[in-house]
Amino acid sequence: MPQPIDDTIIAAVKKAREDGCPIPGDDAGCERIANVAARRMRSFARRNPNVSAQRDPTKGLIEQLEPEPTLVGPLAADYEYLAGEILAGVAKKAK
C-alpha cells in the first residue's frame, strides 16, 4: 500500500513550478513528482549511502520522468533545482 505523500513535498514542487521550473507542469505532474521524490527519499540510505543527498533525488526524478534519461541534456539543471527545492522544503519542516 503506498504511503501518503507529504504535503511539504507537494508544496515544494508547486513552489518550484511557480518559480519557473518547467518540469512539474500541471497539478497532476506535481503530485507524480512528489510521489517519485518521496519514494526516492525513503529508500535513500538503503540504496546509496555514498551518494550526495541532492544528486540522488535528481537522478531518480530524471529516471522516472524522462522517456530517455540519458538524453536529458540542459533539463538536468532544472531537475537538480527541483530536487534542491524538495530537499529544502523537507529540511525546513524537520526544524
N, CA, C and O atoms as a CHARMM CRD file, in Angstrom:
* protein
*
  380
    1    1 MET  N      0.84400  -1.17700   0.00000 PROA 1      0.00000
    2    1 MET  CA     0.00000   0.00000   0.00000 PROA 1      0.00000
    3    1 MET  C      0.89000   1.24200   0.00000 PROA 1      0.00000
    4    1 MET  O      1.77100   1.35700   0.85200 PROA 1      0.00000
    5    2 PRO  N      0.68100   2.17700  -0.93700 PROA 2      0.00000
    6    2 PRO  CA     1.52300   3.36700  -0.99100 PROA 2      0.00000
    7    2 PRO  C      1.32900   4.24700   0.23400 PROA 2      0.00000
    8    2 PRO  O      0.22100   4.37600   0.75600 PROA 2      0.00000
    9    3 GLN  N      2.41600   4.84700   0.68200 PROA 3      0.00000
   10    3 GLN  CA     2.34000   5.76800   1.80800 PROA 3      0.00000
   11    3 GLN  C      1.83300   7.11700   1.30800 PROA 3      0.00000
   12    3 GLN  O      2.07300   7.48400   0.15700 PROA 3      0.00000
   13    4 PRO  N      1.12600   7.86400   2.17600 PROA 4      0.00000
   14    4 PRO  CA     0.65300   9.17700   1.74200 PROA 4      0.00000
   15    4 PRO  C      1.83800  10.10800   1.45300 PROA 4      0.00000
   16    4 PRO  O      2.87700  10.05200   2.11100 PROA 4      0.00000
   17    5 ILE  N      1.64600  10.94500   0.46800 PROA 5      0.00000
   18    5 ILE  CA     2.70200  11.89400   0.09700 PROA 5      0.00000
   19    5 ILE  C      2.65400  13.06600   1.05100 PROA 5      0.00000
   20    5 ILE  O      1.59300  13.63000   1.32100 PROA 5      0.00000
   21    6 ASP  N      3.80300  13.41600   1.55000 PROA 6      0.00000
   22    6 ASP  CA     3.91500  14.54300   2.47000 PROA 6      0.00000
   23    6 ASP  C      3.51400  15.83700   1.74600 PROA 6      0.00000
   24    6 ASP  O      4.01900  16.12500   0.66100 PROA 6      0.00000
   25    7 ASP  N      2.61400  16.60300   2.34400 PROA 7      0.00000
   26    7 ASP  CA     2.18600  17.87400   1.75200 PROA 7      0.00000
   27    7 ASP  C      3.35300  18.82800   1.55200 PROA 7      0.00000
   28    7 ASP  O      3.31100  19.69200   0.67700 PROA 7      0.00000
   29    8 THR  N      4.39700  18.67300   2.36300 PROA 8      0.00000
   30    8 THR  CA     5.57000  19.53200   2.23400 PROA 8      0.00000
   31    8 THR  C      6.24000  19.31700   0.88200 PROA 8      0.00000
   32    8 THR  O      6.69200  20.27100   0.25000 PROA 8      0.00000
   33    9 ILE  N      6.30100  18.07000   0.44200 PROA 9      0.00000
   34    9 ILE  CA     6.93600  17.77100  -0.84500 PROA 9      0.00000
   35    9 ILE  C      6.09200  18.33700  -1.98000 PROA 9      0.00000
   36    9 ILE  O      6.63000  18.94100  -2.90800 PROA 9      0.00000
   37   10 ILE  N      4.78600  18.15100  -1.91600 PROA 10     0.00000
   38   10 ILE  CA     3.91500  18.69900  -2.95800 PROA 10     0.00000
   39   10 ILE  C      4.04400  20.22000  -3.00600 PROA 10     0.00000
   40   10 ILE  O      4.12100  20.80000  -4.09000 PROA 10     0.00000
   41   11 ALA  N      4.06900  20.87000  -1.84400 PROA 11     0.00000
   42   11 ALA  CA     4.21100  22.33100  -1.78800 PROA 11     0.00000
   43   11 ALA  C      5.53700  22.77600  -2.39400 PROA 11     0.00000
   44   11 ALA  O      5.58900  23.78300  -3.10000 PROA 11     0.00000
   45   12 ALA  N      6.60100  22.03700  -2.12700 PROA 12     0.00000
   46   12 ALA  CA     7.91600  22.39600  -2.68100 PROA 12     0.00000
   47   12 ALA  C      7.92300  22.26800  -4.20100 PROA 12     0.00000
   48   12 ALA  O      8.50500  23.10400  -4.89200 PROA 12     0.00000
   49   13 VAL  N      7.27800  21.22700  -4.72300 PROA 13     0.00000
   50   13 VAL  CA     7.20800  21.04000  -6.18100 PROA 13     0.00000
   51   13 VAL  C      6.38800  22.17500  -6.80600 PROA 13     0.00000
   52   13 VAL  O      6.77200  22.72600  -7.83700 PROA 13     0.00000
   53   14 LYS  N      5.27100  22.51600  -6.18500 PROA 14     0.00000
   54   14 LYS  CA     4.43800  23.60700  -6.71600 PROA 14     0.00000
   55   14 LYS  C      5.16600  24.94600  -6.64300 PROA 14     0.00000
   56   14 LYS  O      5.01400  25.78200  -7.53300 PROA 14     0.00000
   57   15 LYS  N      5.95400  25.15600  -5.58900 PROA 15     0.00000
   58   15 LYS  CA     6.74000  26.39300  -5.48400 PROA 15     0.00000
   59   15 LYS  C      7.76300  26.46100  -6.60900 PROA 15     0.00000
   60   15 LYS  O      7.94700  27.51300  -7.22100 PROA 15     0.00000
   61   16 ALA  N      8.42700  25.34400  -6.88300 PROA 16     0.00000
   62   16 ALA  CA     9.40000  25.31900  -7.97900 PROA 16     0.00000
   63   16 ALA  C      8.71100  25.63600  -9.30400 PROA 16     0.00000
   64   16 ALA  O      9.26000  26.35700 -10.13700 PROA 16     0.00000
   65   17 ARG  N      7.51900  25.09900  -9.49300 PROA 17     0.00000
   66   17 ARG  CA     6.76100  25.39100 -10.72400 PROA 17     0.00000
   67   17 ARG  C      6.44200  26.88300 -10.80700 PROA 17     0.00000
   68   17 ARG  O      6.60200  27.49800 -11.86200 PROA 17     0.00000
   69   18 GLU  N      5.99100  27.46000  -9.69600 PROA 18     0.00000
   70   18 GLU  CA     5.67700  28.89200  -9.67400 PROA 18     0.00000
   71   18 GLU  C      6.91300  29.74600  -9.91900 PROA 18     0.00000
   72   18 GLU  O      6.81900  30.83900 -10.47700 PROA 18     0.00000
   73   19 ASP  N      8.07400  29.24400  -9.50000 PROA 19     0.00000
   74   19 ASP  CA     9.33500  29.97300  -9.70000 PROA 19     0.00000
   75   19 ASP  C      9.86800  29.82700 -11.12200 PROA 19     0.00000
   76   19 ASP  O     10.90000  30.40600 -11.46000 PROA 19     0.00000
   77   20 GLY  N      9.16500  29.05100 -11.96200 PROA 20     0.00000
   78   20 GLY  CA     9.55000  28.94200 -13.36200 PROA 20     0.00000
   79   20 GLY  C     10.17300  27.61800 -13.77500 PROA 20     0.00000
   80   20 GLY  O     10.58600  27.47100 -14.92600 PROA 20     0.00000
   81   21 CYS  N     10.25100  26.66300 -12.88100 PROA 21     0.00000
   82   21 CYS  CA    10.79800  25.35500 -13.23400 PROA 21     0.00000
   83   21 CYS  C      9.82900  24.67000 -14.20100 PROA 21     0.00000
   84   21 CYS  O      8.64400  24.54100 -13.89200 PROA 21     0.00000
   85   22 PRO  N     10.31400  24.22800 -15.36700 PROA 22     0.00000
   86   22 PRO  CA     9.41200  23.64800 -16.36300 PROA 22     0.00000
   87   22 PRO  C      9.04900  22.18200 -16.13100 PROA 22     0.00000
   88   22 PRO  O      8.19400  21.64900 -16.83900 PROA 22     0.00000
   89   23 ILE  N      9.65600  21.53500 -15.18500 PROA 23     0.00000
   90   23 ILE  CA     9.46700  20.09400 -15.00700 PROA 23     0.00000
   91   23 ILE  C      8.06900  19.71500 -14.50900 PROA 23     0.00000
   92   23 ILE  O      7.45700  18.81800 -15.08800 PROA 23     0.00000
   93   24 PRO  N      7.53600  20.35700 -13.46200 PROA 24     0.00000
   94   24 PRO  CA     6.27700  19.87000 -12.88800 PROA 24     0.00000
   95   24 PRO  C      5.05000  19.90900 -13.78600 PROA 24     0.00000
   96   24 PRO  O      4.23100  18.99200 -13.72600 PROA 24     0.00000
   97   25 GLY  N      4.89100  20.92400 -14.60700 PROA 25     0.00000
   98   25 GLY  CA     3.69000  21.01100 -15.42400 PROA 25     0.00000
   99   25 GLY  C      2.46400  21.31500 -14.58600 PROA 25     0.00000
  100   25 GLY  O      2.46500  22.26800 -13.80700 PROA 25     0.00000
  101   26 ASP  N      1.41100  20.51000 -14.73800 PROA 26     0.00000
  102   26 ASP  CA     0.15700  20.75900 -14.03000 PROA 26     0.00000
  103   26 ASP  C      0.16200  20.13400 -12.62800 PROA 26     0.00000
  104   26 ASP  O      1.16300  19.56400 -12.19500 PROA 26     0.00000
  105   27 ASP  N     -0.97400  20.25200 -11.93000 PROA 27     0.00000
  106   27 ASP  CA    -1.06700  19.71000 -10.56800 PROA 27     0.00000
  107   27 ASP  C     -0.84300  18.19800 -10.52500 PROA 27     0.00000
  108   27 ASP  O     -0.23800  17.68600  -9.58400 PROA 27     0.00000
  109   28 ALA  N     -1.32900  17.48700 -11.54100 PROA 28     0.00000
  110   28 ALA  CA    -1.10900  16.03500 -11.58600 PROA 28     0.00000
  111   28 ALA  C      0.38400  15.73200 -11.71000 PROA 28     0.00000
  112   28 ALA  O      0.88100  14.77700 -11.11400 PROA 28     0.00000
  113   29 GLY  N      1.09100  16.54600 -12.48400 PROA 29     0.00000
  114   29 GLY  CA     2.54100  16.37900 -12.60800 PROA 29     0.00000
  115   29 GLY  C      3.24000  16.64100 -11.28600 PROA 29     0.00000
  116   29 GLY  O      4.19900  15.95500 -10.93500 PROA 29     0.00000
  117   30 CYS  N      2.75700  17.63300 -10.55800 PROA 30     0.00000
  118   30 CYS  CA     3.33700  17.93500  -9.24400 PROA 30     0.00000
  119   30 CYS  C      3.16700  16.75500  -8.29900 PROA 30     0.00000
  120   30 CYS  O      4.09800  16.40200  -7.57400 PROA 30     0.00000
  121   31 GLU  N      1.99500  16.14500  -8.30000 PROA 31     0.00000
  122   31 GLU  CA     1.75000  15.00400  -7.42000 PROA 31     0.00000
  123   31 GLU  C      2.58300  13.79800  -7.82700 PROA 31     0.00000
  124   31 GLU  O      3.08600  13.07200  -6.96900 PROA 31     0.00000
  125   32 ARG  N      2.73200  13.58000  -9.12300 PROA 32     0.00000
  126   32 ARG  CA     3.56000  12.46300  -9.59000 PROA 32     0.00000
  127   32 ARG  C      5.01000  12.66400  -9.16100 PROA 32     0.00000
  128   32 ARG  O      5.65600  11.73300  -8.68000 PROA 32     0.00000
  129   33 ILE  N      5.51200  13.87500  -9.33600 PROA 33     0.00000
  130   33 ILE  CA     6.88500  14.18000  -8.93600 PROA 33     0.00000
  131   33 ILE  C      7.04700  14.01200  -7.43300 PROA 33     0.00000
  132   33 ILE  O      8.04400  13.45700  -6.97200 PROA 33     0.00000
  133   34 ALA  N      6.07800  14.48500  -6.67000 PROA 34     0.00000
  134   34 ALA  CA     6.15300  14.35700  -5.20900 PROA 34     0.00000
  135   34 ALA  C      6.18600  12.88600  -4.80400 PROA 34     0.00000
  136   34 ALA  O      6.90800  12.51100  -3.88000 PROA 34     0.00000
  137   35 ASN  N      5.41700  12.06500  -5.48400 PROA 35     0.00000
  138   35 ASN  CA     5.39200  10.63700  -5.19400 PROA 35     0.00000
  139   35 ASN  C      6.75500  10.00100  -5.49000 PROA 35     0.00000
  140   35 ASN  O      7.27100   9.23100  -4.68000 PROA 35     0.00000
  141   36 VAL  N      7.32800  10.32000  -6.63600 PROA 36     0.00000
  142   36 VAL  CA     8.65500   9.79600  -7.00000 PROA 36     0.00000
  143   36 VAL  C      9.69500  10.25500  -5.97900 PROA 36     0.00000
  144   36 VAL  O     10.50300   9.45500  -5.50800 PROA 36     0.00000
  145   37 ALA  N      9.67200  11.53400  -5.64300 PROA 37     0.00000
  146   37 ALA  CA    10.65000  12.08400  -4.69300 PROA 37     0.00000
  147   37 ALA  C     10.50800  11.44500  -3.31600 PROA 37     0.00000
  148   37 ALA  O     11.50700  11.12200  -2.67300 PROA 37     0.00000
  149   38 ALA  N      9.27900  11.26500  -2.86500 PROA 38     0.00000
  150   38 ALA  CA     9.05800  10.66600  -1.54100 PROA 38     0.00000
  151   38 ALA  C      9.59700   9.23700  -1.49600 PROA 38     0.00000
  152   38 ALA  O     10.26900   8.85500  -0.53900 PROA 38     0.00000
  153   39 ARG  N      9.30300   8.45000  -2.52700 PROA 39     0.00000
  154   39 ARG  CA     9.82000   7.07400  -2.58000 PROA 39     0.00000
  155   39 ARG  C     11.34300   7.06400  -2.59700 PROA 39     0.00000
  156   39 ARG  O     11.97900   6.26700  -1.90800 PROA 39     0.00000
  157   40 ARG  N     11.91000   7.94800  -3.38200 PROA 40     0.00000
  158   40 ARG  CA    13.37200   8.00200  -3.51300 PROA 40     0.00000
  159   40 ARG  C     14.01800   8.38600  -2.17600 PROA 40     0.00000
  160   40 ARG  O     15.04000   7.82100  -1.78500 PROA 40     0.00000
  161   41 MET  N     13.41600   9.34000  -1.49400 PROA 41     0.00000
  162   41 MET  CA    13.97500   9.79800  -0.22500 PROA 41     0.00000
  163   41 MET  C     13.84500   8.73100   0.86700 PROA 41     0.00000
  164   41 MET  O     14.73500   8.58900   1.70500 PROA 41     0.00000
  165   42 ARG  N     12.74400   7.98700   0.85700 PROA 42     0.00000
  166   42 ARG  CA    12.56300   6.93000   1.85900 PROA 42     0.00000
  167   42 ARG  C     13.59200   5.82000   1.70200 PROA 42     0.00000
  168   42 ARG  O     13.99800   5.20700   2.68900 PROA 42     0.00000
  169   43 SER  N     14.01400   5.55800   0.47900 PROA 43     0.00000
  170   43 SER  CA    14.93300   4.43600   0.24400 PROA 43     0.00000
  171   43 SER  C     16.38900   4.88100   0.07600 PROA 43     0.00000
  172   43 SER  O     17.25300   4.06000  -0.23200 PROA 43     0.00000
  173   44 PHE  N     16.66100   6.15000   0.27200 PROA 44     0.00000
  174   44 PHE  CA    17.99700   6.69500   0.00300 PROA 44     0.00000
  175   44 PHE  C     19.10900   5.99000   0.77300 PROA 44     0.00000
  176   44 PHE  O     20.08200   5.53900   0.16800 PROA 44     0.00000
  177   45 ALA  N     18.98800   5.88700   2.07300 PROA 45     0.00000
  178   45 ALA  CA    20.07100   5.31700   2.89000 PROA 45     0.00000
  179   45 ALA  C     20.34800   3.86500   2.52900 PROA 45     0.00000
  180   45 ALA  O     21.49500   3.42100   2.55900 PROA 45     0.00000
  181   46 ARG  N     19.31900   3.14400   2.19600 PROA 46     0.00000
  182   46 ARG  CA    19.49200   1.73100   1.85100 PROA 46     0.00000
  183   46 ARG  C     20.19100   1.56500   0.49400 PROA 46     0.00000
  184   46 ARG  O     21.01800   0.66900   0.32800 PROA 46     0.00000
  185   47 ARG  N     19.86300   2.41900  -0.46000 PROA 47     0.00000
  186   47 ARG  CA    20.38700   2.27400  -1.81100 PROA 47     0.00000
  187   47 ARG  C     21.75200   2.90400  -2.02900 PROA 47     0.00000
  188   47 ARG  O     22.60900   2.30500  -2.67900 PROA 47     0.00000
  189   48 ASN  N     21.96900   4.09400  -1.50200 PROA 48     0.00000
  190   48 ASN  CA    23.15500   4.87900  -1.86400 PROA 48     0.00000
  191   48 ASN  C     23.79200   5.59300  -0.68600 PROA 48     0.00000
  192   48 ASN  O     23.73600   6.82100  -0.62700 PROA 48     0.00000
  193   49 PRO  N     24.37800   4.89600   0.23100 PROA 49     0.00000
  194   49 PRO  CA    24.94800   5.59500   1.38100 PROA 49     0.00000
  195   49 PRO  C     26.09800   6.53800   1.03500 PROA 49     0.00000
  196   49 PRO  O     26.45500   7.39000   1.84900 PROA 49     0.00000
  197   50 ASN  N     26.68100   6.40600  -0.14700 PROA 50     0.00000
  198   50 ASN  CA    27.83200   7.24200  -0.50600 PROA 50     0.00000
  199   50 ASN  C     27.52600   8.29900  -1.55900 PROA 50     0.00000
  200   50 ASN  O     28.44600   8.92200  -2.08900 PROA 50     0.00000
  201   51 VAL  N     26.25800   8.51100  -1.86900 PROA 51     0.00000
  202   51 VAL  CA    25.86600   9.48000  -2.88400 PROA 51     0.00000
  203   51 VAL  C     25.30400  10.72000  -2.18700 PROA 51     0.00000
  204   51 VAL  O     24.69300  10.61300  -1.12400 PROA 51     0.00000
  205   52 SER  N     25.51000  11.89400  -2.78600 PROA 52     0.00000
  206   52 SER  CA    25.00900  13.11700  -2.16200 PROA 52     0.00000
  207   52 SER  C     23.48600  13.10000  -2.09500 PROA 52     0.00000
  208   52 SER  O     22.81800  12.52900  -2.95800 PROA 52     0.00000
  209   53 ALA  N     22.96000  13.72300  -1.07500 PROA 53     0.00000
  210   53 ALA  CA    21.51400  13.73900  -0.84700 PROA 53     0.00000
  211   53 ALA  C     20.77100  14.45300  -1.97100 PROA 53     0.00000
  212   53 ALA  O     19.61100  14.12900  -2.22700 PROA 53     0.00000
  213   54 GLN  N     21.39700  15.41300  -2.65100 PROA 54     0.00000
  214   54 GLN  CA    20.70300  16.11400  -3.72900 PROA 54     0.00000
  215   54 GLN  C     20.85600  15.38100  -5.06000 PROA 54     0.00000
  216   54 GLN  O     19.92600  15.37200  -5.86700 PROA 54     0.00000
  217   55 ARG  N     21.98200  14.78500  -5.29100 PROA 55     0.00000
  218   55 ARG  CA    22.19100  14.10100  -6.56500 PROA 55     0.00000
  219   55 ARG  C     21.26700  12.89200  -6.70800 PROA 55     0.00000
  220   55 ARG  O     20.79400  12.60100  -7.80600 PROA 55     0.00000
  221   56 ASP  N     21.01000  12.19500  -5.61800 PROA 56     0.00000
  222   56 ASP  CA    20.17500  11.00200  -5.68900 PROA 56     0.00000
  223   56 ASP  C     18.73700  11.31000  -6.11100 PROA 56     0.00000
  224   56 ASP  O     18.24400  10.66600  -7.03600 PROA 56     0.00000
  225   57 PRO  N     18.03700  12.26600  -5.47800 PROA 57     0.00000
  226   57 PRO  CA    16.67700  12.56900  -5.95600 PROA 57     0.00000
  227   57 PRO  C     16.67300  13.12000  -7.37600 PROA 57     0.00000
  228   57 PRO  O     15.74300  12.86100  -8.14000 PROA 57     0.00000
  229   58 THR  N     17.69800  13.87300  -7.73000 PROA 58     0.00000
  230   58 THR  CA    17.78700  14.38900  -9.09800 PROA 58     0.00000
  231   58 THR  C     17.81800  13.22500 -10.07200 PROA 58     0.00000
  232   58 THR  O     17.07100  13.20700 -11.05000 PROA 58     0.00000
  233   59 LYS  N     18.67200  12.26200  -9.81000 PROA 59     0.00000
  234   59 LYS  CA    18.79400  11.08700 -10.67200 PROA 59     0.00000
  235   59 LYS  C     17.46800  10.32200 -10.72000 PROA 59     0.00000
  236   59 LYS  O     17.03700   9.89400 -11.79000 PROA 59     0.00000
  237   60 GLY  N     16.82900  10.15200  -9.57700 PROA 60     0.00000
  238   60 GLY  CA    15.56000   9.43800  -9.52400 PROA 60     0.00000
  239   60 GLY  C     14.46500  10.12100 -10.32200 PROA 60     0.00000
  240   60 GLY  O     13.70100   9.46100 -11.02500 PROA 60     0.00000
  241   61 LEU  N     14.38700  11.43300 -10.21600 PROA 61     0.00000
  242   61 LEU  CA    13.37800  12.17100 -10.97300 PROA 61     0.00000
  243   61 LEU  C     13.61400  12.01300 -12.47300 PROA 61     0.00000
  244   61 LEU  O     12.67500  11.77800 -13.23400 PROA 61     0.00000
  245   62 ILE  N     14.85700  12.14200 -12.88700 PROA 62     0.00000
  246   62 ILE  CA    15.17900  12.00100 -14.31100 PROA 62     0.00000
  247   62 ILE  C     14.82200  10.59600 -14.79700 PROA 62     0.00000
  248   62 ILE  O     14.19900  10.43500 -15.84600 PROA 62     0.00000
  249   63 GLU  N     15.22200   9.58000 -14.02700 PROA 63     0.00000
  250   63 GLU  CA    14.95700   8.19600 -14.43300 PROA 63     0.00000
  251   63 GLU  C     13.46300   7.89600 -14.53300 PROA 63     0.00000
  252   63 GLU  O     13.04200   7.14600 -15.41400 PROA 63     0.00000
  253   64 GLN  N     12.66500   8.46800 -13.64700 PROA 64     0.00000
  254   64 GLN  CA    11.23500   8.16300 -13.62000 PROA 64     0.00000
  255   64 GLN  C     10.39400   9.02500 -14.56500 PROA 64     0.00000
  256   64 GLN  O      9.32000   8.60500 -14.99500 PROA 64     0.00000
  257   65 LEU  N     10.87700  10.22300 -14.88700 PROA 65     0.00000
  258   65 LEU  CA    10.03900  11.15400 -15.63800 PROA 65     0.00000
  259   65 LEU  C     10.43500  11.34000 -17.09700 PROA 65     0.00000
  260   65 LEU  O      9.62300  11.78900 -17.90500 PROA 65     0.00000
  261   66 GLU  N     11.64300  11.00700 -17.43500 PROA 66     0.00000
  262   66 GLU  CA    12.11200  11.20300 -18.80700 PROA 66     0.00000
  263   66 GLU  C     12.03800   9.90600 -19.60700 PROA 66     0.00000
  264   66 GLU  O     12.44800   8.85300 -19.11600 PROA 66     0.00000
  265   67 PRO  N     11.51800   9.97000 -20.83500 PROA 67     0.00000
  266   67 PRO  CA    11.45800   8.76300 -21.65100 PROA 67     0.00000
  267   67 PRO  C     12.85000   8.23300 -22.02700 PROA 67     0.00000
  268   67 PRO  O     13.04000   7.02500 -22.17300 PROA 67     0.00000
  269   68 GLU  N     13.80300   9.12800 -22.17900 PROA 68     0.00000
  270   68 GLU  CA    15.19700   8.76400 -22.48500 PROA 68     0.00000
  271   68 GLU  C     16.10700   9.48900 -21.49200 PROA 68     0.00000
  272   68 GLU  O     16.64100  10.55100 -21.81400 PROA 68     0.00000
  273   69 PRO  N     16.29400   8.93200 -20.28900 PROA 69     0.00000
  274   69 PRO  CA    17.07400   9.62600 -19.25500 PROA 69     0.00000
  275   69 PRO  C     18.48300  10.03500 -19.67300 PROA 69     0.00000
  276   69 PRO  O     19.00800  11.02900 -19.17200 PROA 69     0.00000
  277   70 THR  N     19.09600   9.29100 -20.57400 PROA 70     0.00000
  278   70 THR  CA    20.46100   9.63800 -20.99300 PROA 70     0.00000
  279   70 THR  C     20.49100  10.85700 -21.90800 PROA 70     0.00000
  280   70 THR  O     21.56100  11.40800 -22.16700 PROA 70     0.00000
  281   71 LEU  N     19.33300  11.28300 -22.39900 PROA 71     0.00000
  282   71 LEU  CA    19.27900  12.41900 -23.32200 PROA 71     0.00000
  283   71 LEU  C     18.69300  13.67000 -22.68600 PROA 71     0.00000
  284   71 LEU  O     18.23600  14.56400 -23.39900 PROA 71     0.00000
  285   72 VAL  N     18.69500  13.75300 -21.37200 PROA 72     0.00000
  286   72 VAL  CA    18.02200  14.85700 -20.67900 PROA 72     0.00000
  287   72 VAL  C     18.67400  16.21300 -20.96000 PROA 72     0.00000
  288   72 VAL  O     17.97900  17.22800 -20.96200 PROA 72     0.00000
  289   73 GLY  N     19.96200  16.25800 -21.19200 PROA 73     0.00000
  290   73 GLY  CA    20.65900  17.48100 -21.56700 PROA 73     0.00000
  291   73 GLY  C     20.50800  18.61600 -20.57000 PROA 73     0.00000
  292   73 GLY  O     20.64800  18.41200 -19.36400 PROA 73     0.00000
  293   74 PRO  N     20.22000  19.83300 -21.07700 PROA 74     0.00000
  294   74 PRO  CA    20.14700  21.01100 -20.21000 PROA 74     0.00000
  295   74 PRO  C     19.04400  20.95600 -19.14700 PROA 74     0.00000
  296   74 PRO  O     19.10700  21.67800 -18.15100 PROA 74     0.00000
  297   75 LEU  N     18.04100  20.10700 -19.35400 PROA 75     0.00000
  298   75 LEU  CA    16.99200  19.98600 -18.34100 PROA 75     0.00000
  299   75 LEU  C     17.52800  19.40900 -17.03400 PROA 75     0.00000
  300   75 LEU  O     16.86200  19.50700 -16.00300 PROA 75     0.00000
  301   76 ALA  N     18.70800  18.81600 -17.05700 PROA 76     0.00000
  302   76 ALA  CA    19.28900  18.26200 -15.83100 PROA 76     0.00000
  303   76 ALA  C     19.41100  19.34700 -14.76500 PROA 76     0.00000
  304   76 ALA  O     19.21600  19.07200 -13.58100 PROA 76     0.00000
  305   77 ALA  N     19.73000  20.56600 -15.16600 PROA 77     0.00000
  306   77 ALA  CA    19.83400  21.67100 -14.20500 PROA 77     0.00000
  307   77 ALA  C     18.47600  21.96500 -13.57200 PROA 77     0.00000
  308   77 ALA  O     18.40400  22.29100 -12.38700 PROA 77     0.00000
  309   78 ASP  N     17.39600  21.85300 -14.35200 PROA 78     0.00000
  310   78 ASP  CA    16.05300  22.06200 -13.80800 PROA 78     0.00000
  311   78 ASP  C     15.67500  20.94600 -12.83300 PROA 78     0.00000
  312   78 ASP  O     15.04800  21.19800 -11.80500 PROA 78     0.00000
  313   79 TYR  N     16.05900  19.72300 -13.16100 PROA 79     0.00000
  314   79 TYR  CA    15.80500  18.61300 -12.23600 PROA 79     0.00000
  315   79 TYR  C     16.60100  18.79600 -10.94100 PROA 79     0.00000
  316   79 TYR  O     16.10000  18.50800  -9.85300 PROA 79     0.00000
  317   80 GLU  N     17.82400  19.26800 -11.06200 PROA 80     0.00000
  318   80 GLU  CA    18.64400  19.49600  -9.86300 PROA 80     0.00000
  319   80 GLU  C     18.03000  20.59900  -9.00100 PROA 80     0.00000
  320   80 GLU  O     17.98400  20.47900  -7.77700 PROA 80     0.00000
  321   81 TYR  N     17.56000  21.66800  -9.63800 PROA 81     0.00000
  322   81 TYR  CA    16.88700  22.74200  -8.90500 PROA 81     0.00000
  323   81 TYR  C     15.64900  22.19800  -8.19300 PROA 81     0.00000
  324   81 TYR  O     15.42900  22.49200  -7.01800 PROA 81     0.00000
  325   82 LEU  N     14.84600  21.41200  -8.89500 PROA 82     0.00000
  326   82 LEU  CA    13.63300  20.84500  -8.32500 PROA 82     0.00000
  327   82 LEU  C     13.95200  19.96000  -7.12400 PROA 82     0.00000
  328   82 LEU  O     13.29000  20.05300  -6.09000 PROA 82     0.00000
  329   83 ALA  N     14.95500  19.10900  -7.25500 PROA 83     0.00000
  330   83 ALA  CA    15.35800  18.24500  -6.13600 PROA 83     0.00000
  331   83 ALA  C     15.82100  19.08600  -4.95200 PROA 83     0.00000
  332   83 ALA  O     15.50800  18.76900  -3.80500 PROA 83     0.00000
  333   84 GLY  N     16.56400  20.15500  -5.22300 PROA 84     0.00000
  334   84 GLY  CA    17.02100  21.03800  -4.15200 PROA 84     0.00000
  335   84 GLY  C     15.86400  21.69600  -3.42800 PROA 84     0.00000
  336   84 GLY  O     15.89100  21.82600  -2.20400 PROA 84     0.00000
  337   85 GLU  N     14.84200  22.11700  -4.17300 PROA 85     0.00000
  338   85 GLU  CA    13.66000  22.73200  -3.55600 PROA 85     0.00000
  339   85 GLU  C     12.91800  21.72000  -2.68300 PROA 85     0.00000
  340   85 GLU  O     12.44600  22.05400  -1.59600 PROA 85     0.00000
  341   86 ILE  N     12.82100  20.50700  -3.15900 PROA 86     0.00000
  342   86 ILE  CA    12.14800  19.45100  -2.38300 PROA 86     0.00000
  343   86 ILE  C     12.91300  19.20100  -1.08900 PROA 86     0.00000
  344   86 ILE  O     12.32400  19.16000  -0.00900 PROA 86     0.00000
  345   87 LEU  N     14.21900  19.03500  -1.20200 PROA 87     0.00000
  346   87 LEU  CA    15.03700  18.77500  -0.01200 PROA 87     0.00000
  347   87 LEU  C     15.00000  19.94600   0.96100 PROA 87     0.00000
  348   87 LEU  O     14.97200  19.74400   2.17500 PROA 87     0.00000
  349   88 ALA  N     14.99900  21.17100   0.43700 PROA 88     0.00000
  350   88 ALA  CA    14.93200  22.35200   1.30700 PROA 88     0.00000
  351   88 ALA  C     13.58800  22.40800   2.03300 PROA 88     0.00000
  352   88 ALA  O     13.53200  22.73900   3.21700 PROA 88     0.00000
  353   89 GLY  N     12.51600  22.08700   1.32800 PROA 89     0.00000
  354   89 GLY  CA    11.19500  22.09300   1.95200 PROA 89     0.00000
  355   89 GLY  C     11.07900  21.06300   3.06000 PROA 89     0.00000
  356   89 GLY  O     10.51700  21.33900   4.12000 PROA 89     0.00000
  357   90 VAL  N     11.61900  19.86500   2.81000 PROA 90     0.00000
  358   90 VAL  CA    11.58900  18.81400   3.81300 PROA 90     0.00000
  359   90 VAL  C     12.46400  19.17800   5.01500 PROA 90     0.00000
  360   90 VAL  O     12.07900  18.95000   6.16100 PROA 90     0.00000
  361   91 ALA  N     13.63600  19.74300   4.74500 PROA 91     0.00000
  362   91 ALA  CA    14.53800  20.15000   5.84200 PROA 91     0.00000
  363   91 ALA  C     13.91600  21.25300   6.68100 PROA 91     0.00000
  364   91 ALA  O     14.05300  21.25400   7.90500 PROA 91     0.00000
  365   92 LYS  N     13.23700  22.19000   6.03800 PROA 92     0.00000
  366   92 LYS  CA    12.59000  23.29600   6.75100 PROA 92     0.00000
  367   92 LYS  C     11.49600  22.76500   7.67800 PROA 92     0.00000
  368   92 LYS  O     11.33400  23.24500   8.80000 PROA 92     0.00000
  369   93 LYS  N     10.74800  21.77100   7.19800 PROA 93     0.00000
  370   93 LYS  CA     9.67700  21.19700   8.00900 PROA 93     0.00000
  371   93 LYS  C     10.26400  20.44400   9.20000 PROA 93     0.00000
  372   93 LYS  O      9.67900  20.44700  10.28300 PROA 93     0.00000
  373   94 ALA  N     11.41600  19.80000   9.00800 PROA 94     0.00000
  374   94 ALA  CA    12.03200  18.99900  10.06800 PROA 94     0.00000
  375   94 ALA  C     12.55800  19.84800  11.22200 PROA 94     0.00000
  376   94 ALA  O     12.74200  19.34100  12.32800 PROA 94     0.00000
  377   95 LYS  N     12.79800  21.12400  10.97500 PROA 95     0.00000
  378   95 LYS  CA    13.35800  22.00100  12.02100 PROA 95     0.00000
  379   95 LYS  C     12.37800  22.31800  13.08800 PROA 95     0.00000
  380   95 LYS  O     12.70300  23.04100  14.03000 PROA 95     0.00000
